[in-house]
């Protein structure tokens, strides 16, 4: 039996963001059409962090995978990544392991692609200003995904560390067709006048105040995934005309941004993709996409990465 091992660089080579967004479009569509087997993620807590086990099977695309990922925020102080893990891709016909894929890069890519897809469906077509909370890997991929679906001219970024924000801004200026990036000092500067507001932080308490949201704004929240934590404040959630989630079941168990204010969910993203519900209908409505992250996204992305890796000879193949 052979196993293909794929690094983070292999992941980014095999699955560029525009393609990842389309893979997520198919995955969310399958989920909302009842074509996905996905038990709730299991959590194993230690004193320093949490390890998650996330299996999923997508019947239409025949993607079967299990991700084991750890979130240890204290790692950053030790010079390590906060998110570490791996994804095992399995043959749905025989049960044989096919590939082991570096998990942090795949997680960042599929989460960013999901946010980009939500922005494509829910943000105004003329959106050009992004307010960004966070300057991490996830913030970077979220911004890249939005740039893939909207003509963004200006980005305002706020991070707990000014140095981190400045380093992030300097990197963005090197991207092709880079927008103007401004490091700001207050929440108000991030939110006021922004067409798209992205929260990609490790904060367990709200980082924004919805009284500053402009009509027509779209919010994406991706940083929290527990019932007791939230990045998005209650005012923002209450002002949202449409609250869209990645999964009803997952959001009702893990999305503190929605659970704490007891806000009603309008739709799953896949329902809009499949045409069962409408996306943005007016230029003035405020939309909010809350993502807790799904194993179905991991399995779909991992399957796409493996197929491209096999076609291009990426990674290292070893015998088990």
MIDREN-473791 format. One record per residue (C-alpha): residue in three letters; x, y, z. Coordinates in steps of 0.2 Angstrom, whole numbers, padded with zeros to 4 digits, always signed. Example, Ala and Ser with C-alpha at 12.3 -4.5 7.8 and 13.67 -1.06 7.14 Angstrom:
2
Ala+0062-0022+0039 Ser+0068-0005+0036 
***
This chain:
320
Unk+0000+0000+0000 Unk+0007+0017-0005 Unk+0004+0034+0003 Unk+0007+0051-0004 Unk+0013+0064+0008 Unk+0010+0082+0003 Unk+0018+0097+0011 Unk+0010+0115+0014 Unk+0019+0120-0002 Unk+0012+0106-0011 Unk-0006+0111-0005 Unk-0004+0129-0011 Unk+0003+0123-0028 Unk-0010+0111-0031 Unk-0025+0121-0026 Unk-0024+0140-0030 Unk-0037+0151-0022 Unk-0049+0154-0037 Unk-0050+0135-0039 Unk-0052+0132-0020 Unk-0067+0144-0020 Unk-0075+0133-0034 Unk-0071+0118-0024 Unk-0080+0126-0009 Unk-0095+0130-0020 Unk-0097+0112-0024 Unk-0094+0106-0006 Unk-0107+0118+0002 Unk-0119+0114-0012 Unk-0117+0095-0008 Unk-0119+0098+0010 Unk-0136+0108+0009 Unk-0142+0095-0004 Unk-0140+0081+0009 Unk-0126+0073+0000 Unk-0113+0074+0015 Unk-0110+0062+0029 Unk-0102+0073+0043 Unk-0103+0069+0062 Unk-0100+0083+0074 Unk-0081+0086+0077 Unk-0074+0078+0093 Unk-0064+0089+0105 Unk-0050+0083+0116 Unk-0044+0097+0128 Unk-0027+0098+0136 Unk-0021+0112+0148 Unk-0013+0121+0133 Unk-0025+0119+0119 Unk-0038+0108+0110 Unk-0036+0094+0097 Unk-0051+0091+0085 Unk-0055+0076+0075 Unk-0066+0080+0059 Unk-0071+0066+0047 Unk-0082+0069+0032 Unk-0088+0060+0016 Unk-0095+0069+0001 Unk-0105+0056-0009 Unk-0106+0066-0026 Unk-0088+0070-0027 Unk-0082+0054-0018 Unk-0071+0063-0006 Unk-0068+0054+0010 Unk-0055+0061+0023 Unk-0052+0064+0042 Unk-0043+0079+0049 Unk-0034+0079+0065 Unk-0030+0097+0070 Unk-0024+0105+0086 Unk-0026+0123+0091 Unk-0013+0129+0104 Unk-0013+0148+0104 Unk+0001+0148+0116 Unk+0012+0141+0103 Unk+0015+0158+0095 Unk+0025+0164+0110 Unk+0036+0149+0107 Unk+0039+0153+0089 Unk+0027+0139+0083 Unk+0011+0140+0073 Unk-0005+0140+0083 Unk-0014+0128+0071 Unk-0005+0111+0068 Unk-0013+0096+0060 Unk-0014+0083+0046 Unk-0028+0077+0034 Unk-0029+0058+0030 Unk-0037+0055+0013 Unk-0046+0038+0011 Unk-0052+0028-0004 Unk-0071+0028-0002 Unk-0071+0011-0011 Unk-0058+0001-0001 Unk-0055+0011+0014 Unk-0036+0012+0010 Unk-0027+0027+0015 Unk-0022+0037+0000 Unk-0013+0053+0006 Unk-0007+0062+0021 Unk-0008+0081+0019 Unk-0001+0095+0030 Unk-0017+0102+0039 Unk-0013+0120+0044 Unk-0011+0125+0025 Unk-0027+0115+0020 Unk-0037+0123+0034 Unk-0031+0140+0030 Unk-0035+0138+0012 Unk-0052+0130+0013 Unk-0057+0143+0026 Unk-0052+0157+0016 Unk-0060+0150+0001 Unk-0076+0148+0010 Unk-0075+0167+0016 Unk-0072+0172-0002 Unk-0086+0162-0009 Unk-0098+0170+0004 Unk-0092+0187-0001 Unk-0095+0183-0019 Unk-0113+0178-0015 Unk-0117+0191-0001 Unk-0106+0206-0003 Unk-0111+0221-0015 Unk-0104+0219-0032 Unk-0096+0236-0031 Unk-0088+0233-0014 Unk-0070+0241-0014 Unk-0066+0244+0004 Unk-0061+0230+0016 Unk-0060+0232+0035 Unk-0049+0218+0042 Unk-0047+0212+0061 Unk-0032+0201+0062 Unk-0015+0199+0053 Unk-0013+0181+0054 Unk-0011+0167+0041 Unk-0030+0166+0041 Unk-0032+0185+0039 Unk-0020+0184+0024 Unk-0030+0170+0015 Unk-0047+0178+0019 Unk-0041+0194+0011 Unk-0033+0185-0004 Unk-0050+0176-0007 Unk-0060+0192-0007 Unk-0048+0200-0019 Unk-0052+0185-0030 Unk-0070+0190-0031 Unk-0071+0209-0029 Unk-0061+0224-0036 Unk-0054+0230-0019 Unk-0045+0246-0018 Unk-0042+0249+0000 Unk-0039+0238+0015 Unk-0039+0244+0033 Unk-0030+0232+0045 Unk-0030+0231+0064 Unk-0020+0219+0075 Unk-0016+0218+0093 Unk+0002+0220+0088 Unk+0006+0235+0077 Unk+0022+0227+0071 Unk+0012+0212+0065 Unk+0000+0223+0056 Unk+0014+0233+0048 Unk+0022+0217+0042 Unk+0006+0211+0035 Unk+0003+0227+0026 Unk+0020+0227+0019 Unk+0017+0209+0012 Unk+0001+0214+0004 Unk+0009+0228-0006 Unk+0019+0215-0015 Unk+0004+0205-0021 Unk-0001+0208-0040 Unk-0014+0222-0041 Unk-0012+0225-0023 Unk-0024+0237-0015 Unk-0019+0251-0004 Unk-0016+0245+0014 Unk-0018+0256+0030 Unk-0013+0250+0047 Unk-0026+0258+0059 Unk-0027+0261+0078 Unk-0045+0259+0082 Unk-0060+0248+0078 Unk-0070+0263+0072 Unk-0057+0265+0058 Unk-0059+0247+0052 Unk-0078+0247+0052 Unk-0083+0264+0046 Unk-0087+0265+0028 Unk-0081+0247+0025 Unk-0090+0237+0012 Unk-0083+0220+0018 Unk-0078+0218+0036 Unk-0068+0202+0040 Unk-0064+0196+0058 Unk-0051+0183+0058 Unk-0044+0183+0076 Unk-0041+0172+0091 Unk-0052+0184+0102 Unk-0066+0176+0112 Unk-0074+0193+0115 Unk-0081+0205+0101 Unk-0068+0215+0092 Unk-0081+0227+0084 Unk-0096+0238+0087 Unk-0110+0236+0074 Unk-0116+0254+0077 Unk-0102+0259+0065 Unk-0107+0248+0051 Unk-0113+0256+0035 Unk-0128+0251+0026 Unk-0124+0237+0013 Unk-0110+0230+0023 Unk-0105+0212+0023 Unk-0097+0204+0038 Unk-0087+0188+0038 Unk-0083+0180+0055 Unk-0071+0165+0055 Unk-0060+0166+0071 Unk-0071+0157+0084 Unk-0079+0140+0084 Unk-0086+0138+0102 Unk-0103+0142+0109 Unk-0096+0153+0122 Unk-0085+0164+0111 Unk-0088+0177+0098 Unk-0079+0190+0088 Unk-0094+0199+0081 Unk-0104+0210+0093 Unk-0123+0209+0096 Unk-0127+0225+0088 Unk-0119+0219+0072 Unk-0128+0203+0073 Unk-0145+0212+0076 Unk-0142+0224+0062 Unk-0139+0210+0049 Unk-0154+0207+0038 Unk-0147+0190+0033 Unk-0137+0178+0044 Unk-0129+0164+0034 Unk-0119+0150+0041 Unk-0109+0136+0034 Unk-0120+0122+0042 Unk-0136+0124+0053 Unk-0130+0110+0064 Unk-0113+0116+0067 Unk-0118+0134+0069 Unk-0131+0129+0082 Unk-0118+0119+0092 Unk-0103+0130+0090 Unk-0106+0148+0084 Unk-0106+0159+0099 Unk-0108+0174+0088 Unk-0125+0169+0084 Unk-0130+0158+0099 Unk-0126+0171+0113 Unk-0138+0185+0105 Unk-0150+0171+0100 Unk-0151+0178+0083 Unk-0161+0169+0069 Unk-0151+0160+0055 Unk-0158+0165+0037 Unk-0149+0151+0027 Unk-0134+0139+0024 Unk-0122+0146+0011 Unk-0126+0130+0001 Unk-0144+0134+0000 Unk-0140+0150-0008 Unk-0128+0141-0020 Unk-0141+0129-0024 Unk-0154+0143-0028 Unk-0166+0137-0014 Unk-0164+0154-0005 Unk-0158+0172-0011 Unk-0142+0180-0008 Unk-0140+0199-0007 Unk-0156+0207-0014 Unk-0153+0225-0011 Unk-0138+0237-0010 Unk-0143+0242+0008 Unk-0145+0226+0017 Unk-0132+0220+0029 Unk-0126+0202+0028 Unk-0116+0191+0040 Unk-0108+0175+0036 Unk-0103+0165+0051 Unk-0091+0150+0048 Unk-0086+0138+0061 Unk-0077+0127+0049 Unk-0082+0110+0042 Unk-0075+0093+0039 Unk-0084+0093+0023 Unk-0073+0108+0017 Unk-0057+0098+0023 Unk-0062+0083+0013 Unk-0067+0092-0003 Unk-0051+0102-0002 Unk-0040+0087+0002 Unk-0048+0077-0013 Unk-0045+0091-0025 Unk-0027+0093-0019 Unk-0024+0075-0020 Unk-0031+0073-0038 Unk-0020+0088-0044 Unk-0005+0081-0035 Unk-0006+0064-0043 Unk-0008+0073-0060 Unk+0007+0083-0057 Unk+0018+0071-0047 Unk+0018+0082-0032 Unk+0024+0076-0015 Unk+0033+0060-0009 Unk+0026+0043-0011 Unk+0030+0030+0002 Unk+0026+0012+0006 Unk+0016+0008+0022 
***
